[in-house]
């Protein structure tokens, strides 16, 4: 009898902490795992952007996106391919050393035949008339924010942490608070509510669909909504490929203008 009790006790000691490990993370650890989640060494994607008015009118765009991660640097290029009024418009983001002050953003406008750098004062502006801002097109370094855990909740069958993020003094952001529902297994933010500087809910971001592609949890349909106006932007992935060996030369201002 004692032998079986001992076996049962050892089993509990070995397996219960492992099962509970995901629920013992601190808010900062949850934020860091979300920031660090593996998305492949590089990625190339073809996708659509739908601009949806409050009345439901839809304008469609198509674009390609390339991304490459190496050491502490992330580079991403977005180039629109249709319709004609935005064809050739391209956007380059280079994140360096997990430091927002070192992040570079460049926008190429074919009508002007020149590239301009997006400066800090412009980060709150709309990205190509969508409901995403230039700030939304880069990641927030974990150390720039304070975090609180506000319990857990299940969204569409997925268990999530509810993580509150508040910018530290001196952090360059248009937001006063973010509340995110972080899926516990793959650390995907399935939903985020954004508060503006006046303490009002300003935007809502939702992952409508994600899939496991090449063993990588991938958001394949997302929606950003401007809450005051009711305008929405939906992104849908048409094709995606990871780890194809993209060259650094693709992520330069010279490549932006080709």
Phi and psi restraints in degrees (value plus and minus 20) as a CYANA .aco file:
   2 UNK   PHI     -83.8   -43.8
   2 UNK   PSI     -53.5   -13.5
   3 UNK   PHI     -79.8   -39.8
   3 UNK   PSI     -64.7   -24.7
   4 UNK   PHI     -91.5   -51.5
   4 UNK   PSI     -54.6   -14.6
   5 UNK   PHI     -83.4   -43.4
   5 UNK   PSI     -59.9   -19.9
   6 UNK   PHI     -85.6   -45.6
   6 UNK   PSI     -62.4   -22.4
   7 UNK   PHI     -82.0   -42.0
   7 UNK   PSI     -62.9   -22.9
   8 UNK   PHI     -82.6   -42.6
   8 UNK   PSI     -60.5   -20.5
   9 UNK   PHI     -85.7   -45.7
   9 UNK   PSI     -63.7   -23.7
  10 UNK   PHI     -82.9   -42.9
  10 UNK   PSI     -60.8   -20.8
  11 UNK   PHI     -79.7   -39.7
  11 UNK   PSI     -62.8   -22.8
  12 UNK   PHI     -85.2   -45.2
  12 UNK   PSI     -63.1   -23.1
  13 UNK   PHI     -83.4   -43.4
  13 UNK   PSI     -53.7   -13.7
  14 UNK   PHI    -100.7   -60.7
  14 UNK   PSI     -64.0   -24.0
  15 UNK   PHI    -117.1   -77.1
  15 UNK   PSI     -49.4    -9.4
  16 UNK   PHI     -85.1   -45.1
  16 UNK   PSI     -66.5   -26.5
  17 UNK   PHI     -80.1   -40.1
  17 UNK   PSI     -55.8   -15.8
  18 UNK   PHI     -83.6   -43.6
  18 UNK   PSI     -63.7   -23.7
  19 UNK   PHI     -85.1   -45.1
  19 UNK   PSI     -53.2   -13.2
  20 UNK   PHI    -111.5   -71.5
  20 UNK   PSI     -24.0    16.0
  21 UNK   PHI     -76.3   -36.3
  21 UNK   PSI     -61.7   -21.7
  22 UNK   PHI     -84.7   -44.7
  22 UNK   PSI     -46.2    -6.2
  23 UNK   PHI    -110.8   -70.8
  23 UNK   PSI     -21.0    19.0
  24 UNK   PHI    -120.9   -80.9
  24 UNK   PSI     -13.6    26.4
  25 UNK   PHI     -91.9   -51.9
  25 UNK   PSI     125.0   165.0
  26 UNK   PHI     -98.7   -58.7
  26 UNK   PSI     143.0   183.0
  27 UNK   PHI     -76.7   -36.7
  27 UNK   PSI     -58.9   -18.9
  28 UNK   PHI     -85.7   -45.7
  28 UNK   PSI     -59.7   -19.7
  29 UNK   PHI     -84.8   -44.8
  29 UNK   PSI     -57.6   -17.6
  30 UNK   PHI     -83.1   -43.1
  30 UNK   PSI     -65.4   -25.4
  31 UNK   PHI     -81.8   -41.8
  31 UNK   PSI     -61.5   -21.5
  32 UNK   PHI     -87.6   -47.6
  32 UNK   PSI     -60.7   -20.7
  33 UNK   PHI     -86.1   -46.1
  33 UNK   PSI     -55.2   -15.2
  34 UNK   PHI     -85.1   -45.1
  34 UNK   PSI     -64.3   -24.3
  35 UNK   PHI     -84.7   -44.7
  35 UNK   PSI     -59.8   -19.8
  36 UNK   PHI    -109.8   -69.8
  36 UNK   PSI     -22.7    17.3
  37 UNK   PHI     -77.3   -37.3
  37 UNK   PSI     120.6   160.6
  38 UNK   PHI     -93.9   -53.9
  38 UNK   PSI     106.2   146.2
  39 UNK   PHI    -143.5  -103.5
  39 UNK   PSI       6.9    46.9
  40 UNK   PHI      65.6   105.6
  40 UNK   PSI     137.0   177.0
  41 UNK   PHI     -91.2   -51.2
  41 UNK   PSI     -49.5    -9.5
  42 UNK   PHI    -173.9  -133.9
  42 UNK   PSI     149.8   189.8
  43 UNK   PHI    -173.4  -133.4
  43 UNK   PSI     123.7   163.7
  44 UNK   PHI    -153.6  -113.6
  44 UNK   PSI     116.9   156.9
  45 UNK   PHI    -163.8  -123.8
  45 UNK   PSI     127.4   167.4
  46 UNK   PHI    -137.5   -97.5
  46 UNK   PSI     112.7   152.7
  47 UNK   PHI    -169.9  -129.9
  47 UNK   PSI     149.8   189.8
  48 UNK   PHI    -136.6   -96.6
  48 UNK   PSI     132.8   172.8
  49 UNK   PHI    -142.7  -102.7
  49 UNK   PSI     103.4   143.4
  50 UNK   PHI    -129.5   -89.5
  50 UNK   PSI     103.7   143.7
  51 UNK   PHI    -118.0   -78.0
  51 UNK   PSI      96.9   136.9
  52 UNK   PHI    -136.9   -96.9
  52 UNK   PSI      98.5   138.5
  53 UNK   PHI     -95.1   -55.1
  53 UNK   PSI     148.8   188.8
  54 UNK   PHI     -79.2   -39.2
  54 UNK   PSI     -51.1   -11.1
  55 UNK   PHI    -106.3   -66.3
  55 UNK   PSI     -21.3    18.7
  56 UNK   PHI      76.4   116.4
  56 UNK   PSI     -16.9    23.1
  57 UNK   PHI     -90.7   -50.7
  57 UNK   PSI     115.1   155.1
  58 UNK   PHI    -137.3   -97.3
  58 UNK   PSI     111.4   151.4
  59 UNK   PHI    -132.0   -92.0
  59 UNK   PSI     109.1   149.1
  60 UNK   PHI    -124.5   -84.5
  60 UNK   PSI     121.2   161.2
  61 UNK   PHI    -154.6  -114.6
  61 UNK   PSI     137.8   177.8
  62 UNK   PHI    -149.0  -109.0
  62 UNK   PSI     124.5   164.5
  63 UNK   PHI    -169.6  -129.6
  63 UNK   PSI     143.7   183.7
  64 UNK   PHI    -134.9   -94.9
  64 UNK   PSI     131.3   171.3
  65 UNK   PHI    -156.4  -116.4
  65 UNK   PSI     114.2   154.2
  66 UNK   PHI    -142.2  -102.2
  66 UNK   PSI     121.9   161.9
  67 UNK   PHI    -161.9  -121.9
  67 UNK   PSI     124.7   164.7
  68 UNK   PHI    -161.3  -121.3
  68 UNK   PSI     110.3   150.3
  69 UNK   PHI    -131.1   -91.1
  69 UNK   PSI     115.1   155.1
  70 UNK   PHI    -172.8  -132.8
  70 UNK   PSI     108.1   148.1
  71 UNK   PHI      32.1    72.1
  71 UNK   PSI    -140.0  -100.0
  72 UNK   PHI    -126.3   -86.3
  72 UNK   PSI       2.5    42.5
  73 UNK   PHI    -138.4   -98.4
  73 UNK   PSI     116.4   156.4
  74 UNK   PHI    -144.0  -104.0
  74 UNK   PSI     109.5   149.5
  75 UNK   PHI    -141.0  -101.0
  75 UNK   PSI     115.5   155.5
  76 UNK   PHI    -160.7  -120.7
  76 UNK   PSI     113.8   153.8
  77 UNK   PHI    -141.1  -101.1
  77 UNK   PSI     111.6   151.6
  78 UNK   PHI    -141.2  -101.2
  78 UNK   PSI     109.5   149.5
  79 UNK   PHI    -151.4  -111.4
  79 UNK   PSI     104.6   144.6
  80 UNK   PHI    -102.6   -62.6
  80 UNK   PSI     119.1   159.1
  81 UNK   PHI    -135.9   -95.9
  81 UNK   PSI     -34.4     5.6
  82 UNK   PHI    -186.0  -146.0
  82 UNK   PSI     137.5   177.5
  83 UNK   PHI     -95.3   -55.3
  83 UNK   PSI    -191.8  -151.8
  84 UNK   PHI     -81.4   -41.4
  84 UNK   PSI     -53.4   -13.4
  85 UNK   PHI     -91.3   -51.3
  85 UNK   PSI     -32.5     7.5
  86 UNK   PHI    -146.0  -106.0
  86 UNK   PSI     -23.0    17.0
  87 UNK   PHI     -75.8   -35.8
  87 UNK   PSI     108.4   148.4
  88 UNK   PHI      74.4   114.4
  88 UNK   PSI     -37.2     2.8
  89 UNK   PHI     -83.2   -43.2
  89 UNK   PSI     111.7   151.7
  90 UNK   PHI    -158.0  -118.0
  90 UNK   PSI     132.3   172.3
  91 UNK   PHI    -159.3  -119.3
  91 UNK   PSI     110.1   150.1
  92 UNK   PHI    -142.1  -102.1
  92 UNK   PSI     109.2   149.2
  93 UNK   PHI    -141.3  -101.3
  93 UNK   PSI     111.7   151.7
  94 UNK   PHI    -146.9  -106.9
  94 UNK   PSI      90.8   130.8
  95 UNK   PHI    -115.7   -75.7
  95 UNK   PSI     109.8   149.8
  96 UNK   PHI    -143.9  -103.9
  96 UNK   PSI     112.3   152.3
  97 UNK   PHI      35.4    75.4
  97 UNK   PSI      11.5    51.5
  98 UNK   PHI      32.2    72.2
  98 UNK   PSI      15.2    55.2
  99 UNK   PHI    -147.9  -107.9
  99 UNK   PSI      95.3   135.3
 100 UNK   PHI     -82.3   -42.3
 100 UNK   PSI     -49.6    -9.6
 101 UNK   PHI     -90.3   -50.3
 101 UNK   PSI     -38.3     1.7
 102 UNK   PHI    -115.0   -75.0
 102 UNK   PSI     -21.7    18.3
 103 UNK   PHI     -94.9   -54.9
 103 UNK   PSI     111.9   151.9
 104 UNK   PHI    -129.4   -89.4
 104 UNK   PSI     120.0   160.0
 105 UNK   PHI    -152.6  -112.6
 105 UNK   PSI     113.4   153.4
 106 UNK   PHI    -152.3  -112.3
 106 UNK   PSI     115.9   155.9
 107 UNK   PHI    -138.6   -98.6
 107 UNK   PSI     106.6   146.6
 108 UNK   PHI    -124.7   -84.7
 108 UNK   PSI     105.5   145.5
 109 UNK   PHI    -133.0   -93.0
 109 UNK   PSI      90.7   130.7
 110 UNK   PHI     -81.6   -41.6
 110 UNK   PSI     -49.9    -9.9
 111 UNK   PHI     -83.8   -43.8
 111 UNK   PSI     -52.8   -12.8
 112 UNK   PHI    -114.0   -74.0
 112 UNK   PSI     -34.0     6.0
 113 UNK   PHI      35.6    75.6
 113 UNK   PSI      21.0    61.0
 114 UNK   PHI    -173.4  -133.4
 114 UNK   PSI     139.5   179.5
 115 UNK   PHI    -125.6   -85.6
 115 UNK   PSI     116.3   156.3
 116 UNK   PHI    -143.1  -103.1
 116 UNK   PSI     125.1   165.1
 117 UNK   PHI    -105.6   -65.6
 117 UNK   PSI     117.0   157.0
 118 UNK   PHI    -103.1   -63.1
 118 UNK   PSI      98.7   138.7
 119 UNK   PHI    -112.7   -72.7
 119 UNK   PSI     148.8   188.8
 120 UNK   PHI     -76.2   -36.2
 120 UNK   PSI     -57.8   -17.8
 121 UNK   PHI     -89.0   -49.0
 121 UNK   PSI     -33.0     7.0
 122 UNK   PHI    -121.4   -81.4
 122 UNK   PSI     -22.7    17.3
 123 UNK   PHI     -83.1   -43.1
 123 UNK   PSI     -43.1    -3.1
 124 UNK   PHI    -106.2   -66.2
 124 UNK   PSI     -21.4    18.6
 125 UNK   PHI    -101.1   -61.1
 125 UNK   PSI     140.3   180.3
 126 UNK   PHI     -86.7   -46.7
 126 UNK   PSI     117.4   157.4
 127 UNK   PHI    -104.7   -64.7
 127 UNK   PSI      92.3   132.3
 128 UNK   PHI      22.9    62.9
 128 UNK   PSI      27.1    67.1
 129 UNK   PHI      43.0    83.0
 129 UNK   PSI       3.7    43.7
 130 UNK   PHI    -116.7   -76.7
 130 UNK   PSI    -196.6  -156.6
 131 UNK   PHI    -110.3   -70.3
 131 UNK   PSI     -16.6    23.4
 132 UNK   PHI    -111.8   -71.8
 132 UNK   PSI     121.8   161.8
 133 UNK   PHI    -118.8   -78.8
 133 UNK   PSI     151.1   191.1
 134 UNK   PHI     -82.5   -42.5
 134 UNK   PSI     -53.2   -13.2
 135 UNK   PHI     -82.5   -42.5
 135 UNK   PSI     -57.5   -17.5
 136 UNK   PHI     -87.3   -47.3
 136 UNK   PSI     -37.2     2.8
 137 UNK   PHI    -107.9   -67.9
 137 UNK   PSI     -11.6    28.4
 138 UNK   PHI    -156.5  -116.5
 138 UNK   PSI     142.1   182.1
 139 UNK   PHI    -104.4   -64.4
 139 UNK   PSI     133.5   173.5
 140 UNK   PHI    -111.4   -71.4
 140 UNK   PSI      98.9   138.9
 141 UNK   PHI     -77.3   -37.3
 141 UNK   PSI     117.3   157.3
 142 UNK   PHI     -78.6   -38.6
 142 UNK   PSI     -60.8   -20.8
 143 UNK   PHI     -90.7   -50.7
 143 UNK   PSI     -28.3    11.7
 144 UNK   PHI    -105.7   -65.7
 144 UNK   PSI     -23.8    16.2
 145 UNK   PHI    -152.3  -112.3
 145 UNK   PSI     135.5   175.5
 146 UNK   PHI    -121.8   -81.8
 146 UNK   PSI     130.1   170.1
 147 UNK   PHI    -150.8  -110.8
 147 UNK   PSI     125.8   165.8
 148 UNK   PHI    -156.1  -116.1
 148 UNK   PSI     125.7   165.7
 149 UNK   PHI    -118.6   -78.6
 149 UNK   PSI     104.8   144.8
 150 UNK   PHI    -131.6   -91.6
 150 UNK   PSI      21.4    61.4
 151 UNK   PHI      70.7   110.7
 151 UNK   PSI    -183.2  -143.2
 152 UNK   PHI    -152.7  -112.7
 152 UNK   PSI     140.6   180.6
 153 UNK   PHI    -178.2  -138.2
 153 UNK   PSI     129.9   169.9
 154 UNK   PHI    -118.7   -78.7
 154 UNK   PSI     107.5   147.5
 155 UNK   PHI    -139.5   -99.5
 155 UNK   PSI     100.9   140.9
 156 UNK   PHI      31.2    71.2
 156 UNK   PSI      16.5    56.5
 157 UNK   PHI      67.4   107.4
 157 UNK   PSI     -19.0    21.0
 158 UNK   PHI    -128.8   -88.8
 158 UNK   PSI     105.6   145.6
 159 UNK   PHI     -91.2   -51.2
 159 UNK   PSI     112.7   152.7
 160 UNK   PHI    -152.6  -112.6
 160 UNK   PSI     126.6   166.6
 161 UNK   PHI     -99.5   -59.5
 161 UNK   PSI     125.6   165.6
 162 UNK   PHI    -123.0   -83.0
 162 UNK   PSI      87.6   127.6
 163 UNK   PHI    -129.6   -89.6
 163 UNK   PSI     104.7   144.7
 164 UNK   PHI    -117.8   -77.8
 164 UNK   PSI     108.6   148.6
 165 UNK   PHI    -139.4   -99.4
 165 UNK   PSI     105.5   145.5
 166 UNK   PHI    -144.9  -104.9
 166 UNK   PSI     107.3   147.3
 167 UNK   PHI     -86.6   -46.6
 167 UNK   PSI     121.1   161.1
 168 UNK   PHI     -92.8   -52.8
 168 UNK   PSI     139.5   179.5
 169 UNK   PHI     -76.3   -36.3
 169 UNK   PSI     112.2   152.2
 170 UNK   PHI      72.5   112.5
 170 UNK   PSI     -29.5    10.5
 171 UNK   PHI     -92.4   -52.4
 171 UNK   PSI     109.6   149.6
 172 UNK   PHI    -103.6   -63.6
 172 UNK   PSI      78.0   118.0
 173 UNK   PHI    -172.8  -132.8
 173 UNK   PSI     133.4   173.4
 174 UNK   PHI    -109.2   -69.2
 174 UNK   PSI     -23.3    16.7
 175 UNK   PHI    -124.2   -84.2
 175 UNK   PSI     125.1   165.1
 176 UNK   PHI    -117.8   -77.8
 176 UNK   PSI     -38.4     1.6
 177 UNK   PHI    -187.1  -147.1
 177 UNK   PSI     125.5   165.5
 178 UNK   PHI    -145.8  -105.8
 178 UNK   PSI     118.9   158.9
 179 UNK   PHI    -141.0  -101.0
 179 UNK   PSI      99.8   139.8
 180 UNK   PHI    -143.0  -103.0
 180 UNK   PSI     122.0   162.0
 181 UNK   PHI    -120.4   -80.4
 181 UNK   PSI      84.8   124.8
 182 UNK   PHI    -118.8   -78.8
 182 UNK   PSI      96.6   136.6
 183 UNK   PHI     -82.9   -42.9
 183 UNK   PSI     112.6   152.6
 184 UNK   PHI     -91.3   -51.3
 184 UNK   PSI     -50.9   -10.9
 185 UNK   PHI    -100.9   -60.9
 185 UNK   PSI     -71.1   -31.1
 186 UNK   PHI    -126.4   -86.4
 186 UNK   PSI     -21.4    18.6
 187 UNK   PHI      38.8    78.8
 187 UNK   PSI      23.2    63.2
 188 UNK   PHI    -111.7   -71.7
 188 UNK   PSI     108.4   148.4
 189 UNK   PHI     -91.7   -51.7
 189 UNK   PSI      83.4   123.4
 190 UNK   PHI     -98.8   -58.8
 190 UNK   PSI     -41.4    -1.4
 191 UNK   PHI    -176.6  -136.6
 191 UNK   PSI     121.8   161.8
 192 UNK   PHI    -161.9  -121.9
 192 UNK   PSI     112.8   152.8
 193 UNK   PHI    -126.1   -86.1
 193 UNK   PSI     111.8   151.8
 194 UNK   PHI    -126.6   -86.6
 194 UNK   PSI     114.2   154.2
 195 UNK   PHI    -127.8   -87.8
 195 UNK   PSI     117.9   157.9
 196 UNK   PHI    -104.4   -64.4
 196 UNK   PSI    -197.8  -157.8
 197 UNK   PHI     -87.8   -47.8
 197 UNK   PSI     -37.5     2.5
 198 UNK   PHI    -112.2   -72.2
 198 UNK   PSI     -12.8    27.2
 199 UNK   PHI      58.9    98.9
 199 UNK   PSI       1.8    41.8
 200 UNK   PHI    -127.1   -87.1
 200 UNK   PSI     126.5   166.5
 201 UNK   PHI     -87.3   -47.3
 201 UNK   PSI     102.3   142.3
 202 UNK   PHI    -130.1   -90.1
 202 UNK   PSI     -55.1   -15.1
 203 UNK   PHI    -166.1  -126.1
 203 UNK   PSI     140.5   180.5
 204 UNK   PHI    -155.7  -115.7
 204 UNK   PSI     110.9   150.9
 205 UNK   PHI    -136.2   -96.2
 205 UNK   PSI     114.6   154.6
 206 UNK   PHI    -158.0  -118.0
 206 UNK   PSI     119.3   159.3
 207 UNK   PHI    -110.0   -70.0
 207 UNK   PSI      93.7   133.7
 208 UNK   PHI    -104.7   -64.7
 208 UNK   PSI     -44.7    -4.7
 209 UNK   PHI    -177.9  -137.9
 209 UNK   PSI     114.8   154.8
 210 UNK   PHI    -157.4  -117.4
 210 UNK   PSI     131.5   171.5
 211 UNK   PHI    -153.4  -113.4
 211 UNK   PSI     137.3   177.3
 212 UNK   PHI    -112.7   -72.7
 212 UNK   PSI      91.0   131.0
 213 UNK   PHI    -141.4  -101.4
 213 UNK   PSI     101.7   141.7
 214 UNK   PHI      34.1    74.1
 214 UNK   PSI      18.8    58.8
 215 UNK   PHI      46.4    86.4
 215 UNK   PSI       0.2    40.2
 216 UNK   PHI    -140.4  -100.4
 216 UNK   PSI     105.3   145.3
 217 UNK   PHI     -87.9   -47.9
 217 UNK   PSI     100.2   140.2
 218 UNK   PHI    -147.3  -107.3
 218 UNK   PSI     103.7   143.7
 219 UNK   PHI     -92.9   -52.9
 219 UNK   PSI      98.6   138.6
 220 UNK   PHI    -129.4   -89.4
 220 UNK   PSI     -28.0    12.0
 221 UNK   PHI    -173.7  -133.7
 221 UNK   PSI     102.5   142.5
 222 UNK   PHI    -153.9  -113.9
 222 UNK   PSI     139.6   179.6
 223 UNK   PHI    -157.0  -117.0
 223 UNK   PSI     108.9   148.9
 224 UNK   PHI    -134.0   -94.0
 224 UNK   PSI     108.2   148.2
 225 UNK   PHI    -141.6  -101.6
 225 UNK   PSI     111.9   151.9
 226 UNK   PHI    -103.7   -63.7
 226 UNK   PSI      92.0   132.0
 227 UNK   PHI     -88.0   -48.0
 227 UNK   PSI     -62.0   -22.0
 228 UNK   PHI     -82.7   -42.7
 228 UNK   PSI     -59.8   -19.8
 229 UNK   PHI    -113.4   -73.4
 229 UNK   PSI     -43.2    -3.2
 230 UNK   PHI      61.1   101.1
 230 UNK   PSI     -17.1    22.9
 231 UNK   PHI     -95.1   -55.1
 231 UNK   PSI     125.1   165.1
 232 UNK   PHI    -152.8  -112.8
 232 UNK   PSI     134.3   174.3
 233 UNK   PHI    -148.8  -108.8
 233 UNK   PSI     103.1   143.1
 234 UNK   PHI    -134.3   -94.3
 234 UNK   PSI     111.2   151.2
 235 UNK   PHI    -130.9   -90.9
 235 UNK   PSI     110.6   150.6
 236 UNK   PHI    -146.8  -106.8
 236 UNK   PSI     110.0   150.0
 237 UNK   PHI    -102.2   -62.2
 237 UNK   PSI     108.2   148.2
 238 UNK   PHI    -117.3   -77.3
 238 UNK   PSI     -62.7   -22.7
 239 UNK   PHI    -164.8  -124.8
 239 UNK   PSI     127.2   167.2
 240 UNK   PHI    -171.4  -131.4
 240 UNK   PSI     124.2   164.2
 241 UNK   PHI    -163.4  -123.4
 241 UNK   PSI     116.2   156.2
 242 UNK   PHI    -130.2   -90.2
 242 UNK   PSI     135.6   175.6
 243 UNK   PHI      33.4    73.4
 243 UNK   PSI      33.9    73.9
 244 UNK   PHI    -121.2   -81.2
 244 UNK   PSI     -19.7    20.3
 245 UNK   PHI      61.4   101.4
 245 UNK   PSI      26.5    66.5
 246 UNK   PHI     -85.2   -45.2
 246 UNK   PSI     124.8   164.8
 247 UNK   PHI    -107.8   -67.8
 247 UNK   PSI     128.7   168.7
 248 UNK   PHI     -82.5   -42.5
 248 UNK   PSI     -47.4    -7.4
 249 UNK   PHI     -85.1   -45.1
 249 UNK   PSI     -35.3     4.7
 250 UNK   PHI     -94.4   -54.4
 250 UNK   PSI     -37.2     2.8
 251 UNK   PHI    -134.2   -94.2
 251 UNK   PSI      38.7    78.7
 252 UNK   PHI    -152.8  -112.8
 252 UNK   PSI     142.7   182.7
 253 UNK   PHI     -85.8   -45.8
 253 UNK   PSI     -49.1    -9.1
 254 UNK   PHI     -85.6   -45.6
 254 UNK   PSI     -63.5   -23.5
 255 UNK   PHI     -86.5   -46.5
 255 UNK   PSI     -50.4   -10.4
 256 UNK   PHI     -79.2   -39.2
 256 UNK   PSI     -54.6   -14.6
 257 UNK   PHI    -111.3   -71.3
 257 UNK   PSI     -21.1    18.9
